[in-house]
Amino acid sequence: MAKIGDIDVGEFPLLLAPMEDVSDPPFRALCKEQGADVVYTEFISSEGLIRDAAKSVMKLDIYEKERPVGIQIFGANLDSMLKSVEIVEASGPDIIDINFGCPVKKVVSKGAGAGILKDIDLMVSLTEAMVKHTKLPVTVKTRLGWDHDSIRIVEVAERLQDVGCKAISIHGRTRAQMYKGNANWKPIAEVKNNPRMHIPVFGNGDVDSPERAMEMRDQYGLDGAMIGRASIGYPWFFAEVKHFFETGEHLPPPTIEERVIAARRHLQMAIDWKGEKLGVFETRRHYTNYFKGIPHFKEYRTKMVTSDRPEDVFAAFDEVQSKFAGFEFV
């Protein structure tokens, strides 16, 4: 059984990755229902939190049904990060996660996210200070290194563990790779196989099928899988992986009716949480995957992603359910 601090997260837990404008409360709720063992919030700017920026503060919303839930923060300024820890603690999460892996330029240019991979000493000292500043378990999400020539992830993980990090999630790419090429899980396995490591080591990157999740578990020996892009618009991914682990067989894919019900719930929860305008806009990215595999779907997808009024999107869902009733996914 894997444990994050004193939190038992099960045998080979599946974790919902923190994804900007994706891992919000509505989507986390759907993934939790489908078997996600741990869910993380979207990443939150420490500078935004201490300045009381509305968007950053809103991301602190968590709900009992999500637990265990981690709030992820990013930044490179020690004072700001420590102040943000206090704000995060007040929201009552189970875990505080530090983002040392985001590769996007606007984050990296400030020395945050994967930008800190250029300064491992700062990465370690910042983690140590945060561990000392909270009673909650602190975890880290990072990448293999800045680029291929600077991969020191075995050393980095050990040093983070030694200053009190309770678990580490590692994306199998460098910052230089962004999301291109294939994720390399071998260095993550080297972290896990380091005899000095005793905290959970979770793998991330290219876990896009139940078989790949099983490979991460059985061939690479990792403690769990963090799921990102495979879950967008497809919360059933968690249930499918768990069913495959238990039976060696694939779950039948969700029906049209099940997909429409989930999409409707997702949109309604998003509207309830963030208002009509943002709710409609930020749920659009999920629709392609909700209905992936349906032939001649472009007309309906266009309605879903261009309509600003929720009633129009709901009407498009109804059209899809009526038009494609009985369609069998493979």
N, C-alpha and C positions, 0 to 999 in steps of 0.2 A: 504493500500500500504506500502510495506517495503522500507525503505530508508537507504542507507549507507552514512552517512554524508548528503550531498545535492543531492546524486544520487538516483533517483527513480528507483528501480529495479523491480517494479511490485508487483502484488498480489501473494503471495506464489511463489517467484522466484525459478527456478532450477539453481543451480550453478555447473559448472564443477569443480571437485576437482583438486587440484594440485597434479599430480602424476609423479614421476621421470621417464623419458624416455617415457612418454605417453602424457602428456599435452603440447605438442609442438605446434608451429603455425599451421602445417597442420591439426592436429587432432582438435585443437581448432576451426579452420575454419569450419570443417565439423559439429561439435557439435553446433556451433553458427547458422549455416544454419538450423539445425533441432530444434531450439528453446531454446537453453541454454541462460539464461538471463544474467548470469555473468560467465566469464571464468577466470581461474587462470593459471599462468605459472607453469611449473615444479618448485620445490623448488630450490632455488639458495643459495649457500654457501656465507655468508658474507666474510669469509676469502678468498674464491676464487675470489670474486669481487674486493676486495681491492688489491689483488695480480695480478689482470688483467689476471686471468686464462682463457684461450680461451673458454673452455666449459661453464664456469659460465657466461662470458660476452655474449656469443652467446644466452643464454637463455633470455636475456633482449629484444630480438627482439619481437616487438608487431606491430599490424597493425590496421588501422582505423576500418576495418570491424568487429573487435573483441569487440569493446567497448560496455559496460564497461568491462575493463580487469584489473585484479589485478596481481601484481608481488609479489611472495612470497619469503621471505628470511628466513634463519635460522642461528643461531649462539648463543653464550653465552657470548661473550666478548663485553662489552658496546662500547668501542672505535671502534671496527670493525663494529659493527652493525650501529652505527651512520654514519661512513664513507660510508657504503654500501647504506644507505638511500639516501645520496647525489647522488651516482652513479645511483641508481634506479630512482630517481626523474628526472634525465636528460633524461631517456628513455620515459618519458611522460605517465606513466600508470594513471589509474583513482583511483586506490586503492593500498596501500601497506599492504600486509598480513604478519604476523609473524607466523612461524611454531613452535608451542609448542606441536606438537603431533606426529611427526615422531618417530616410535618405533624401527627403525633399529639400531643395535649395534654400527655401526661406527659413527652414529650421536649422539646417547645417551651417548656414552662413553666420549664425549667431553662436556657433560653437555648441549647440544643443543637439539632441538626437544622435545620429551617427557622427556628427561633427566632433563629438568628444572622443571618438576613437583615435583621433590624432594626439590625444593627451591622456594616456592611460592613468597616469598618476592623479590627475584631476578627477577622472572617472571614479577611481577607488576612494579618494579622499571625500568626494561629494557623497558617495554611497555610505561611507562610514559615518559622516556627520548626520545624515538622514536617519540611519539606523539608531543612533544615539538619541535622536530627537523625538522618537515615537515608540510607543509600546506595540504598535501593530507590526506584523511581519512585513519586511520590505523585500521586494523581488525586483529583478532586472530583466528587461528585454533588450537584446542587442544583436549585432551582426558578427560575422567572422572576423572582420577587421575593416580598416579603411579601404585597402586594396589588396591584391593578391600578394604583394611583397611585404605586407605588414600584418599578416595573420599571426596573432599571438593568443588566440582564444583560450587555449589550455591554461596558460599563465594568468590571463585576465580573469577567467572564471574562478580559479583558485584564490586569487587575491580578493575578489568580491566576496567569496564565501568567508574568507578569513576575517573580513571586517563586519560580518553579520548578515549578509544577504541570505535569504531563506530559500530561494529557488531562482533559477536562471532559465530564460527562454532564449534560444539562439536561432536566428534566421540564417539559413545556409547560404547566404550570399554576402559579398562585401558591399560597402557603400558604393564603390565604383561601378559595380554591376547593376545597381538599382534593382529592377525586377527582371532583368534580361538573363538569358541563358538558363541553365538548370541549377537548382539549389544543390549544394554539396553537403551531404550529411556526415561525411567521414570525419571532419574536424569536430563535429558535435559529439560523435561517438568517442573521439579521443578525450574530450572533456569528461564524458561519463565514465570512461575506463581509467581515468586518472585515479590511482588508489587513494589519493588524499581527498577526493571529492565525496561528500556525504549528503549534500543537498540535492533535491530533484533537478534533473536536467531535461528540459522540454525542447523538442524539436519544432521548427517552424519553416515553412517554405515548400511549396509543391506537394502538400498533402492533399491530393485532389481526387482520391478514390479510396474505398475501404482497403484495397490491396496495398496501397502506398502507406496507409496508416499501420497496417499489420507489418509491413516491411520495416517501418521505423521502430516498431516495438520489438520484433523478433530478430531481425538481422542487425539492427544498429543498437539495440538494447537500451533505448532511451526510456525515460520515466513517463512520458506523456507526449501528446501532440497538440500544438497550438494551431488552430484552423483559422485561416483568413479568407482568401478570395473564394475558395470552394463553397463557402457558406452564404455568400452574398446572393440574396434572392432565392436561397435554397437551404432553409434551416433544417430540412430533413436529413442533411448530410450527417449530422451527429447520430441520429437514430440508425441510419444505414450502416455506419461504421460499427456501432455497437452490436447490431444484429449480425453483421458479418463475423465479428469476433466470437460471438456466441455459437453460431451455427455453421459458419463457412459458406453461407449462401447469401445472395443479394435480396434485400427487401424489394418487393414490387414498387416501382416509382409511384409517387402520389398521383391521384387521378385529377382530371380537370376540376372536378368539384372541390377537392381538397386544396388545390392550388388557388382557386378563386376565393375560397373561404379564408385562407391564410393571407392572401393579398389584400382582401377587404379589411380583415382585422388589423393588418399591419398599417394600412393607410389610416384607418379610423383612430388607432392608438397614437399614430404620429400627429394627426390633427389635434387630438385631445391634449397631447403633451406640448407641442410647439406652435400650435395655431394653424389655420388653414393654409396660408401662403407657404410657410416653410414645410409644413407637413406634406403638402402635395409635391413640392419641389424636391425635397430630400429623399422621398421614397421612390422616385423615378428610376434610380440606378438599379433597383431590384427587379423590375418587371421583366427584363430580358431573360433572366434566369428562372423566374417564376414560371414562365411559359415557354422555355426553351424546348425545341423539338417539334413544335406545332408548325405544320406547313402553311405557307401563305399567310403568315401572321403579321406581316409588316403593317398592314392597314390598322390593325388593332393596337399594336405597339405604338404607332405614331399617335393615336388618340391618347394613349395613356401617358406618354412623355411630353406631349405638347399642350394638354389641357390644363388650365389654371384653376378650374372649378372642380371641387371634389365630386360633385354630382355627375359631372361628365366622365370622370375616371371610373366611378362606381358603375355608371351605365355601360362603359366599355367592358368592365368585368362581366356584367350580366350578358352582354352580347357574346363574349367568348364562351361562357358556360353554355349558352344556348346553341351557338354555332358548332361547337366542337364536343358536344355531349357524346360520350362513348368513345372518344378518341383514346387510343391506347399508346402510352409512352413506352419506349424500349430502352 
